[in-house]
Amino acid sequence: MVFAPRCFRWFLSALVACLLVPPMAQAAPAVALYYGSAIPLAEFRTFDIAVVEPGQGHDPVQHRASGGGELYAYVSVAEVQPARAYFTDIPAAWKMARNSPWDSVVLDQTPEAWPEFFASRVVEPLWKQGYKGFFLDTLDSYRLAERFDEKAQQEGLVRVIDTLHRHFPGIRLILNRGFEIVPRVRGKIEMVAAESLYRGWNAGTQRYEQVKEEDRAWLLAQLRTIQERDRLPVLAIDYVPPHDRALARETARRIEAHGFIPWVGDSQLHTLGVGSIEVVPRRVLVLYNGAEVVALNYANAHRFLHMPLNHMGYVVDYVDTREPLPEGIHRDRYAGIATWFSGYVPAQKRKELSRWLLARVAEGMPLAIIDDFGFQPDRDWAAQLGLQATPVEPQGALRTVRQHTMMGFETAMPTPHRDYAPVRLASAMAAQATPLVELQDARGQVFVGGALMPWGGFVLDPFVMAALPGLEQQRWVLDPFAFLAQALRLQPMPVPDVTTENGRRLLMAHVDGDGFPSRAEMAGSPFAAEVLLTEIFEKYRIPQTMSVIEAEVAPHGLYPQKSAQLEEIARRMFRLPHIEIASHSYSHPYLWDQRAKHGVFQEETQKDYHLDLPGYTFDLEREIVGSVDYIRQRLAPAGKPVGIMLWTGDTAPSAEALAITSRAGLLNMNGGDTFISRTHPSLTLVRSHGIAKNGLLQVYAPITNENIYTNLWQGPFYGYERVIETFEMTDKPRRIKAVDIYYHTYSASKRAGLNALHKVYRWALSQPLHPVFTSEYIRKVQDFYSYTVARDGQGWRVRGTGALRTLRLPAQWGSPALADSQNVAGYHAGAEGTYLHLTDGRAWFRMQETAAAAPRTYLHEANARIQDWRGSADGTRTEFTLQGHVPLQFSLATASSACQVRANGRVLASVRTAPPAPAGIQNFQLPDASAHLQILCPAR
């Protein structure tokens, strides 16, 4: 392929991409068009180019820095809408006609001053914002005028493009149509676009239409000429209804078959369409009734559904049915909808909710209903969803005659009580349904307590969870993983995984500062903080995060006489290189959102919302920003950051508190309270990665603290040693959580508590784990919530910030084709699938088609992060740096037994370990936390 000189910059970038990206990846750039504002731009990161409406306030510099491709600004050349800031400055003589369907004015391209006006008033402000690429639209609009000089208009367009290149060296341009001028400017443009090859939008009739055969034939001829004569890429933009994902996918494939870059979106380009790659929808919309709980944190939908969806790779968006139900819920971003109601929603909302759900199902959105419908299904539900509208009373006792394998997950199926009202399936739907619970009454009438349906599925109380009498415990009757996967028709995908890096489960430790001034029950009555420093922090030199409560240690706090000693202990802690600094607030609020009173806070006698500080009025800024400033100014070593807020008390901050934290540039964590154990062996006690409020993320601690294991610090004080059970039960059969040693300073005030800590630390250090700081884990969770996964030809393209470096692949997929992958260092088989090790936030991979591929060097596992991974094309040389926090442990599979491994230039011998390494794997150890490694293999 020959490129014109002015396309040389694009050619070089494409050439580099071809050298780095495997042959199965897309050679041409993947392009998206998005003119809306509701979808975060992070969801377009997998595209090399995203054309956006710059008036929506996007930041091209930030998008580029966060791992995305290039943002190109949409600019209209020959039309302008009155809302544009420069509209009033356009001379009336330049206005040729109106384009009424788009409410715009057509502009004459012939005035001598027009190119300079367009460059300075339209493009220059966007160039200064960081846009380097531009999508030039409406190039042919002069033809809407009654009279025009075709040649003069085209000459004016050429002058516009020449002027842009003169003013903005390196500018990249995509032309939308303008076919006649392409030969004259082909060295100054990147590609040519055209709309409506197969499917279009009629702005006049407001309808989606199939393109007429004669129109398509003409357009195809034009586009093929661009390809063959001008050697330029072609972008074909088609339009289909946003809910018809299958049609969008089919249309994109038809476009791609011509060798064109496809983009198939909705008429307004406000959704995430289908291009040469297709982004996998990773969101599930969950509806709940906010009247059932004081806050979202305590809703069943959040407590029980969120974790399984997170584990399967999905992000949850919540809708309180008391609020207006959202528009624009399509399969572009949402894999499905789930509801969890414990009874009827308010009467005034039932009809709206019923109609809204039916409309989503009619559009093909999978629906999973859990616990209760929220209303009585009516005739429309019977007709559309196959649920019998008129309740039929069971005669006599009901008995279970059949149950699906996903039932009886953690406890046996319950017997329905006498007033239980089961559901009957309409006869036409019954043949297509898979009953999960089938019941019969004394007359042989058949009912169901749940079923998988063509539109999704439902499971109703009491077949979701069962309460254990007298124990205040619950168990899943339903397997939530299996039900959600099948009801929502979730397809296997690479799952971004926050529990693991380079094949090893993460290890972290963080301490809430409560009890810093407490005296330890030990000889000399030292401060608990002093004991913690000398017996834990100075002994276990792994990454740990320590926080303080300002009011407990500051001279203006509760203990001014002790402050000098306490502050000095804090300074000694914070000087340790393996101790990260966090705040645990100013006054230790027990209730962060006083609009959401719960538990004891609902009692009128409860007045203590924070530590009793004379004259203090609760203030979020003071608690968050003020406490961090105090630590920075008085306790932290110069240059050492204080970047984390660890929530106190009920650990349920409001959206306002999260916003303050975000504006201050702070990470945040705590809450969730995962404490599954041998005496509480249920996944109902395992929580999600976090919770979002108004788009702001609270990250949960992976595992709860010692307060739960010691009965709120009432004893037994050695109880925290049972957290080891939690660590083990959240690793197998599913690795759901990282190992998090989480406790309070007061654990060091009692010998039993301190002994428990030693036992837990020793257990952790005996395991093959990957130590990280709390901040590193938090950033992984943040990355999870914005991570994008896309199907790309025969492989997968993923994008993130680079914090999250592991994908969990379904076990049945086999092994990755390493030779054909980009930014993939290796893999490691786990109990639930294969952990894929990424070297960056951008990667492409495909799976091995046969098991007979030539051996290739790869990283099997490591307890440190990969940096600067490089490998030769023939596989004879691999080199990279491992950067960790503790002495290095890693294992390699080499292309042959003759390969030589070097660390920092010296030959490194493998070591034997217990248990022994798998066949073909060599284990290595180094006393250093960082090393540059080379693996040199003979040519085959």
Order of alpha helices (4+ residues) and beta strands (2+ residues): alpha-beta-beta-alpha-beta-beta-beta-beta-alpha-alpha-beta-alpha-beta-alpha-beta-beta-beta-alpha-beta-alpha-beta-beta-beta-beta-alpha-beta-beta-alpha-beta-alpha-beta-alpha-beta-beta-beta-beta-beta-alpha-beta-beta-beta-alpha-beta-alpha-alpha-beta-alpha-beta-alpha-beta-beta-beta-alpha-alpha-beta-alpha-beta-alpha-beta-beta-beta-beta-beta-beta-beta-beta-beta-beta-beta-beta-beta-beta
